[in-house]
Amino acid sequence: MSSELVLTLAERGIFTILLITVPLLLLALAVGLLVSIFQATTQIQEQTLAFIPKILAVLLGLVFFGPWMLTTIVEFTSNLYMNINQYIG
């Protein structure tokens, strides 16, 4: 296995991870921003107020994006297994 192949596999793995996590991270960021704006306008400075909406948004995002995320991970893994003969030897 050449170092170029290892770097290509690592690059594809990292890209797949980033692709899968971006929707949930953007949801958490958007909800956190909305809660922060709400806290600034109402002058409520409760630190734990942002956690519950973020958790609910991420759980809702998992329900919505979960099948796509699972399909992407399974495709990546099956591609690795189908080409394992190129990686060994």
VOKOLSE-159969 format. One record per residue: residue in one letter; x, y, z of N, C-alpha, C, O in turn. Coordinates in steps of 0.05 Angstrom, whole numbers, always signed. Example, Ala and Ser with C-alpha at 12.3 -4.5 7.8 and 13.67 -1.06 7.14 Angstrom:
<recs>
{"a",{+264,-114,+156},{+246,-90,+156},{+264,-66,+156},{+285,-66,+169}}
{"s",{+257,-45,+142},{+273,-21,+143},{+258,+1,+157},{+268,+23,+161}}
</recs>
This chain:
<recs>
{"m",{+17,-23,+0},{+0,+0,+0},{+18,+25,+0},{+35,+28,+18}}
{"s",{+14,+41,-20},{+31,+65,-22},{+21,+87,-4},{-2,+87,+5}}
{"s",{+39,+106,+2},{+31,+128,+19},{+10,+146,+5},{-7,+158,+19}}
{"e",{+11,+147,-21},{-9,+162,-36},{-37,+151,-32},{-57,+165,-30}}
{"l",{-39,+124,-33},{-65,+111,-29},{-75,+115,+0},{-99,+119,+4}}
{"v",{-57,+114,+19},{-65,+119,+47},{-76,+148,+50},{-96,+152,+63}}
{"l",{-62,+167,+38},{-71,+195,+40},{-97,+199,+26},{-114,+214,+35}}
{"t",{-101,+185,+3},{-127,+187,-11},{-149,+176,+6},{-171,+188,+7}}
{"l",{-145,+153,+18},{-165,+141,+36},{-171,+159,+60},{-195,+162,+67}}
{"a",{-151,+170,+71},{-155,+188,+94},{-170,+213,+86},{-188,+223,+100}}
{"e",{-163,+224,+62},{-177,+247,+52},{-207,+241,+47},{-224,+257,+55}}
{"r",{-213,+219,+35},{-241,+211,+30},{-256,+207,+56},{-279,+214,+58}}
{"g",{-242,+195,+76},{-255,+190,+102},{-261,+216,+116},{-283,+219,+127}}
{"i",{-243,+235,+116},{-247,+260,+129},{-269,+276,+115},{-286,+289,+127}}
{"f",{-268,+275,+88},{-289,+289,+73},{-316,+278,+78},{-336,+292,+81}}
{"t",{-318,+251,+81},{-344,+238,+87},{-354,+246,+115},{-377,+252,+118}}
{"i",{-336,+247,+134},{-343,+255,+161},{-353,+284,+161},{-374,+290,+173}}
{"l",{-339,+302,+147},{-347,+330,+146},{-374,+333,+132},{-391,+348,+141}}
{"l",{-378,+318,+110},{-403,+319,+96},{-427,+310,+113},{-448,+321,+111}}
{"i",{-422,+290,+130},{-444,+280,+146},{-450,+298,+170},{-473,+301,+178}}
{"t",{-429,+310,+181},{-434,+326,+205},{-443,+355,+200},{-454,+368,+218}}
{"v",{-439,+365,+176},{-445,+393,+170},{-475,+400,+175},{-480,+421,+187}}
{"p",{-494,+384,+166},{-522,+392,+171},{-529,+395,+201},{-543,+414,+208}}
{"l",{-519,+377,+217},{-526,+379,+246},{-511,+402,+259},{-522,+416,+276}}
{"l",{-487,+407,+251},{-472,+430,+262},{-485,+456,+254},{-486,+475,+270}}
{"l",{-494,+458,+229},{-507,+483,+220},{-534,+487,+235},{-541,+510,+242}}
{"l",{-548,+465,+240},{-573,+468,+256},{-567,+478,+284},{-580,+496,+294}}
{"a",{-547,+466,+297},{-540,+475,+324},{-530,+503,+324},{-536,+519,+343}}
{"l",{-515,+511,+304},{-506,+539,+302},{-529,+558,+298},{-530,+579,+311}}
{"a",{-548,+552,+281},{-571,+569,+276},{-588,+572,+301},{-597,+594,+308}}
{"v",{-594,+550,+314},{-610,+551,+338},{-596,+566,+360},{-608,+582,+374}}
{"g",{-570,+562,+363},{-555,+576,+383},{-555,+606,+378},{-557,+622,+396}}
{"l",{-553,+614,+352},{-554,+642,+345},{-581,+654,+351},{-583,+676,+362}}
{"l",{-602,+639,+345},{-629,+649,+351},{-634,+652,+381},{-646,+672,+390}}
{"v",{-625,+633,+396},{-628,+634,+425},{-611,+657,+436},{-620,+671,+455}}
{"s",{-588,+662,+425},{-571,+684,+434},{-584,+711,+429},{-583,+729,+445}}
{"i",{-596,+713,+405},{-611,+738,+398},{-634,+742,+417},{-639,+764,+427}}
{"f",{-649,+720,+423},{-671,+722,+441},{-662,+730,+469},{-674,+746,+482}}
{"q",{-639,+718,+478},{-629,+726,+504},{-620,+755,+505},{-623,+768,+525}}
{"a",{-608,+764,+484},{-599,+792,+483},{-622,+812,+483},{-620,+833,+496}}
{"t",{-643,+805,+469},{-666,+824,+468},{-682,+823,+493},{-693,+844,+501}}
{"t",{-684,+800,+506},{-700,+799,+531},{-683,+802,+556},{-694,+804,+578}}
{"q",{-657,+804,+553},{-638,+807,+575},{-640,+784,+595},{-635,+787,+618}}
{"i",{-647,+760,+585},{-646,+736,+601},{-618,+724,+598},{-610,+717,+576}}
{"q",{-603,+722,+620},{-576,+713,+618},{-572,+685,+630},{-552,+680,+644}}
{"e",{-591,+668,+626},{-589,+641,+636},{-572,+624,+617},{-578,+622,+593}}
{"q",{-550,+613,+627},{-531,+599,+611},{-542,+572,+600},{-534,+564,+578}}
{"t",{-559,+560,+615},{-570,+534,+606},{-593,+536,+587},{-602,+515,+577}}
{"l",{-602,+560,+581},{-625,+563,+563},{-619,+554,+535},{-637,+545,+521}}
{"a",{-595,+556,+526},{-588,+549,+498},{-586,+519,+494},{-588,+510,+471}}
{"f",{-581,+503,+515},{-576,+475,+511},{-600,+459,+502},{-598,+443,+483}}
{"i",{-623,+463,+514},{-647,+448,+507},{-656,+452,+478},{-661,+432,+464}}
{"p",{-658,+477,+468},{-665,+480,+440},{-645,+468,+421},{-652,+457,+400}}
{"k",{-619,+470,+427},{-598,+458,+410},{-601,+428,+409},{-599,+415,+388}}
{"i",{-605,+416,+433},{-609,+387,+434},{-633,+378,+418},{-632,+358,+403}}
{"l",{-655,+392,+421},{-679,+385,+406},{-675,+389,+376},{-685,+373,+360}}
{"a",{-661,+410,+368},{-656,+415,+339},{-638,+393,+328},{-643,+384,+305}}
{"v",{-618,+385,+342},{-600,+364,+332},{-615,+337,+331},{-611,+322,+312}}
{"l",{-632,+331,+351},{-648,+307,+349},{-667,+307,+326},{-671,+287,+312}}
{"l",{-680,+330,+321},{-697,+332,+298},{-681,+330,+272},{-691,+318,+253}}
{"g",{-657,+341,+272},{-640,+338,+248},{-631,+310,+244},{-629,+301,+221}}
{"l",{-627,+295,+265},{-620,+266,+262},{-644,+251,+250},{-640,+233,+234}}
{"v",{-668,+258,+259},{-691,+244,+247},{-694,+251,+218},{-700,+233,+201}}
{"f",{-689,+276,+211},{-692,+284,+183},{-669,+276,+165},{-673,+265,+143}}
{"f",{-644,+280,+175},{-621,+273,+159},{-609,+246,+164},{-591,+237,+150}}
{"g",{-620,+231,+183},{-609,+205,+191},{-608,+185,+168},{-587,+173,+164}}
{"p",{-629,+181,+152},{-627,+162,+130},{-606,+169,+110},{-591,+152,+100}}
{"w",{-603,+195,+104},{-582,+203,+85},{-555,+199,+97},{-536,+190,+83}}
{"m",{-551,+205,+123},{-526,+201,+136},{-518,+171,+136},{-495,+164,+130}}
{"l",{-537,+154,+142},{-532,+126,+143},{-525,+115,+115},{-507,+99,+112}}
{"t",{-539,+124,+95},{-534,+116,+67},{-506,+124,+59},{-491,+109,+46}}
{"t",{-498,+148,+66},{-471,+158,+59},{-449,+141,+73},{-429,+134,+60}}
{"i",{-453,+135,+98},{-433,+119,+113},{-432,+91,+101},{-410,+80,+98}}
{"v",{-455,+79,+96},{-456,+52,+85},{-443,+51,+57},{-428,+32,+51}}
{"e",{-448,+71,+40},{-435,+72,+14},{-405,+74,+16},{-390,+61,+2}}
{"f",{-395,+91,+34},{-366,+94,+38},{-354,+67,+48},{-333,+59,+38}}
{"t",{-367,+55,+67},{-357,+30,+78},{-357,+7,+57},{-338,-8,+55}}
{"s",{-379,+5,+43},{-381,-16,+22},{-361,-11,+0},{-350,-31,-11}}
{"n",{-355,+14,-7},{-335,+20,-26},{-307,+11,-16},{-291,+1,-32}}
{"l",{-302,+15,+9},{-277,+6,+21},{-275,-24,+19},{-254,-35,+11}}
{"y",{-296,-38,+27},{-296,-68,+26},{-294,-79,-2},{-281,-99,-7}}
{"m",{-307,-66,-21},{-306,-76,-49},{-278,-72,-61},{-271,-88,-78}}
{"n",{-263,-52,-52},{-237,-47,-63},{-214,-56,-44},{-192,-46,-46}}
{"i",{-220,-74,-26},{-200,-82,-6},{-176,-96,-19},{-154,-96,-9}}
{"n",{-181,-109,-42},{-159,-123,-55},{-138,-103,-66},{-114,-110,-69}}
{"q",{-145,-78,-71},{-126,-58,-79},{-110,-48,-55},{-87,-39,-59}}
{"y",{-121,-49,-31},{-108,-38,-8},{-89,-58,+5},{-70,-50,+18}}
{"i",{-93,-83,+1},{-76,-104,+12},{-55,-112,-8},{-61,-117,-32}}
{"g",{-31,-113,+0},{-10,-123,-18},{+6,-104,-30},{+24,-110,-46}}
</recs>
